[in-house]
Amino acid sequence: MLSACSSLQTQRAAETKSEAADTGTKTDGATASAAAKEAGSDESENLTDTDKLNLEMAKYNAYVDLNNFMTSRMQDVLNDYFEEFGDGNQPKIEKHFSGSLLSISDNDKDTMNRAFDYADKEPAFDAVDTAIVQLEPAIKKLTAVLGEAYDYYDVKGYVDDKFAKGKQLHTQIVTAYKAYEKAGNVFFDAMNDLGQKRTQAELKELLKNDEQIRYSILTFMLDAEALSDVMEQQEIYADNILKLDLKPFKEKYKVLIADLQNIDKYATDKARIKTEGFREYALESYVDAAKEVKVAATNIIERVNNKEPVDEFDLNSSFFRKNEDGTPENYNDKLSILIDKYNQLNQ
């Protein structure tokens, strides 16, 4: 099983020789794109320091986008397929199966290719670059066969050949997934290590610059992830939610409440909002998502305290799991939305 959560885009490029963060603001897409193209040419040595930092940020954020695609849409497509047909060597074909699968869009493929294009670009993110090179053939093989399966079931090809091709595709998907799972976990581990270093550097820089809104929203995000880690470490899911040890969970939960209070304190300061360069509607959207994460955590505590198991019917679908209040899947879904809102603040 792949194990990772969504990643955070960086707001400012970290210096390549230290953990200190550069004080420049987030580059826009045009600047980053131009720097990327120039880095791939013979004129790369003529890049200014600003262009190099912008390129570093563009490369890192492209890797983050790939990470988040893999933990969101890609995972949804895989869950949808394996819930329909199982993950055994032969497909599990129910009498009244839906025949309707989720697909991977051209925009998703662009996200993948954009990350792969950066693998040999400077600056080097050694462990992640190596993982990206190993991941590329595995994820491309898997997405290709998933796309072929989508087309096959979309036109009801199984009626014409009595599932002959469907069985072949299933074997290919299972095999391709195993290779993808192995490469994906290496990539996630490398991204996690890189992300932690950059995030800690950014937190220091935010405090130094008295950017209290950005500091409080990033701190909330990290502590929300720490709360998710408590459940992951205990191997708690919707199936066994009542086995959750609430003591360490509540310790992290109290920290999350304090973080949210800090957000409320600073995010309503009009002067700070202007100084730190926020669009008010985007910041409000983030704050709303943060409140939903807090409520999702509260719902888990209530479910455990009330000894209320998740209905057996809801356990049969990843969709129902993440839409059922008081489950780790629901909490992680809210957390994923929060991270998306955070990344949108920097676009």
Secondary structure, DSSP 8 states (H G I E B T S, - for coil): ----------SS-B-TTSS-B-------HHHHHHHHHHHTSTTGGG--HHHHHHHHHHHHHHHHHHHHHHHTHHHHHHHHHHHHH-SSSS----TT---------HHHHHHHHHHHHTTTSSS--HHHHHHHHHHHHHHHHHHHHHHHHHHHHHTTHHHHHTTHHHHHHHHHHHHHHHHHHHHHHHHHHHHHHHHHHHHHHHHHHHHHTT-HHHHHHHHHHHHHHHHHHHHHHTT--GGGGGG--HHHHHHHHHHHHHHHHHHHHHTT-HHHHHHTT--HHHHHHHHHHHHHHHHHHHHHHHHHHTT----GGGGG-HHHHHHSTTSHHHHHHHHHHHHHHHHHHT-
